[in-house]
Each structure stands twice: as C-alpha cells, then as structure tokens.
Amino acid sequence: MTLNIEDVDELKAPEPEPEPERQRPQAKAPSKPFWRRPWILPLFAITVTWLYMQIEPVAGVPEEQLLLPPHENFSAYYPLLITHMTFGTLTVLTLCLQLWPWLRLNHPKWHRVSGRIYIVGTVIAAISGLIIVWWAPVPGKLGGVAMLAFWLGITIAAYVAVRRRNYVLHRRFMLYSFAVPANNFLAFFTYLAIDKFQIQIDFAYFLEYARWVPWVLNLMLIQAWIYHTERRPAPRPSVVSSRR
Ligand code: HEM
C-alpha cells in the first residue's frame, strides 16, 4: 500500500484549538511598605517629639508650680487643662494614623476606629480649649478662639457628613480638620528656632503668628492639594482586608 503525501497530511496530529485567552489576574497596585514612604516615619517622630516637649514640663508638677496664665477663682482650670492635654494628645496620635495610606488601604477597620477616636478627642479637646483660652494672653487669643471653634465645627460637620453617607464631603472636612492639630508643630518649631537663633521679636507678634499663620497656611495647602488631586481616582482598600 502506498501513501500519498496528502494522506500523510491527514495523519498529522490535528492543530490544537487556540486556547481562549486567559484572563490575566489584575495586577495589584504595588503598595510601598511604610518605611519606603519618606514622610510617615518623620511625621511620627515629629509628633512624639512635640508631645514629649509639651507633656514633660507639666507631668507630675503640682498646679501651683506650673507656669500657667493667672486663673484665680476658676478652680476648673487645671482639670480642664489636663483634659485638653489628654484628648489633644489622642488627636495628634490618631491624626498620624489617619494620614497613613498603608493603614487606610490595608486595615480600613483600624482607619475607621482611629477616625472615631480622633473625632471624640477633637470634640473634648476643643471644648476644654475653648474654656481655658479665656485666660490666655490677649495677643493671639482671638486666633486661638477662631482656630478651636473652626476645629470643633468642621470635625462635627465631617461626622454629620459620614452619618449621611456623603463620603466625599466627609473626606474633605476631615482634611480641613487636620489643619488644626497639625498647626502645633509649625508654631512650636518656629518658637524653638526663634529661641535657638536668638531672633529679636516682640512676643506679642509671635503669639499672633502662632495662633493664626500655621493653621490658615495648612488650610491653604490642603485646599491646593484637594484641587491638585481632584481628578485622581481614589486608591481602594484591598478586597481581603476590607472584608475583615
Ligand atoms: C491638638 C490640637 C490642639 C490645639 C488646637 C490646641 C490649642 C490650644 C489653645 C488655643 C490654647 C489656649 C491658648 C493658650 O493658652 O495659649 C491651648 C492651651 C494649652 N494647650 Fe493646647 N492645643 C492642642 C493640643 C494640645 C496638646 C496635645 C497639649 C499637650 C499635651 C496641649 C497643651 C496645652 C497647654 C499646656 C495649654 C495652656 C498653655 C498656656 O496657657 O500656657 N495642647 N491649646
């Protein structure tokens, strides 16, 4: 029996069916580990340094030995000051957690918990601050009242927005709210610079500066950042961790 070349072709193994193109697994956006984010560690370091420098001169010192504004006949001043310091500390620590993208993306539950602590801490620190500010020196006093009232109002507005599930407005108001606790660092480190370099300045001007410029400047920077990132799609929390 002879085989034609055509027959040989028929005996050839059939061409394999082209495989339907497999769906490629969605490439997960590479999330940078926290130590590669250049600002999160410095932010924690600055916060802890600032807190230490605020708390150390006060901790364990009896009220009469503290350098406080005169507050005769107002015995609630000291308990209110300690309340302000305690809840203010909570707000600056939770502020760092709120700004930490890794926590927000990988542990949204912790982001939410720290957000709630921030809101409660703000309400208590701001209300106690609004009382003790009446005994503060006159220069900068109006700035202090404006800052604390804005902080309280915008944080409550952020809470109301999230209760109404208006997350866009909630995010915006929370960012505005962060301008206030973050102002402390600029005000305090300016004070340290003035002290270190022996800059001659009337202290009244410094107080006015400290109670107005840092938080208003922060607000302007935050607004510029909101405009700048308006069209950028918001990074979503990872599916796995958001189920936790
Ligand atoms: C986080 C946001 C905070 C804001 C917006 C804020 C703002 C203010 C304002 C406006 C006053 C009254 C004005 C004055 O007396 O100069 C004040 C007083 C004071 N705050 Fe805060 N504060 C915050 C957090 C803290 C923290 C975390 C501490 C310390 C741990 C602290 C310690 C004090 C002290 C010791 C006073 C009385 C100072 C004095 O009158 O000599 N504050 N704060």
Residues whose N, C-alpha, C, O or C-beta is under 5 A from the ligand:
A	BS01	HEM	Q54 I55 L67 L68 P69 H84 M85 G88 T89 T91 G129 I132 V133 A136 G144 V180 P181
